[in-house]
């Protein structure tokens, strides 16, 4: 393959015209013949750049309202013809096909059209056909043709042309790979939109695409490679976050911060969530973030050290002072006022992420998990239990205060790894048991943590005394509930549905507990 390829003829057709005029003037100054169409040609001409219409070059007019203008042999032959094969050269000469050495194409703004809420017909008209075809042709023949699909690539190629007099094979190969990635992402967006129009959440073929947000030093462990990709969604969260300060984010930082922010979004009043290893270790709702912090930290101050903190309000100075009193890896919130930012700035390694909003926990979406040979896909757990959906199954109904705590605890439970048990009191967690192989062990761990937290705070009795308890799934036996009762819980919220529900209900009645069934579980494996 030839390494250095000069540029004699270029085809430019772009919807995003960023950098177009400067690049056009540069090419024209080097004597490059520029072919173009429509608005691109008009913009270049108005800037004084000599342009030849593609229809003049091909001898074939634009037809069908511009749907067909570059889908002709004179264009694709010029892109696909191999310069190193004499028979290709002979056929091109026979049919009057001139080689094209550079293609600059970015596509009709289909994704932006969909995001703007356009109707079906407008979306269809913004599906580019000729653009992807030219991109793919040029990329296939990258041995002889360079293809640019993003405005940011223009300056890079210009610099190489100035320095080398042509494009290098390594550059052309890398840009060809980027070109195929762009058309693949474009097709994924179209197929995803079509599936949505047809009401197919899980179509027979599922195409996905991501845009590299940042490379990461490593994955969960130093011997693993990792990167962070965004999917183009504007849902507030880690993908929309701006890092205001702090060290580089790690894979585990991002994973844990996402878990914390999704949990804190469940609450309407000021709330704080502290997460360690993707599990909440303290959650509280109160009149201010500072007050919520104190009560969230009380739940498990040991685990909170080196944890992730999420807030669902703009961070203020009072909250910032409290949060920075212990070592914290990441703080994430919709925003932070100037006083809070100044306080966080004292901790130069602390990572402060500002997302610009709070995600809607009820919004539809999909989540994925890789498995050997494929991946699992499911809708996001947007389920939310309300008072109206509860069924009292015990002789005693919960009090108003218990009911508020039960609903709070069940929302937290949704974000704790299964088997999950959450004790809560006064809209704050007081004991959390996560990720055990059986539910009774989660109950015991949560109770033990409530005792340890009380001892650390020099309180006279375990935090779980007078609390309520939430379980993410049904109690298969009465032992988990009996453990909760022994820890001091007075009311229970659980999905119900066990073959031994009657046994569990009887145990609750015997202990004087109020219990409600939700009919909805929240497994999080």
Order of alpha helices (4+ residues) and beta strands (2+ residues): beta-alpha-beta-alpha-beta-alpha-alpha-alpha-beta-alpha-alpha-alpha-beta-alpha-alpha-beta-beta-beta-alpha-beta-beta-alpha-alpha-beta-alpha-beta-alpha-beta-beta-beta-beta-alpha-beta-beta-alpha-beta-alpha-beta-alpha-beta
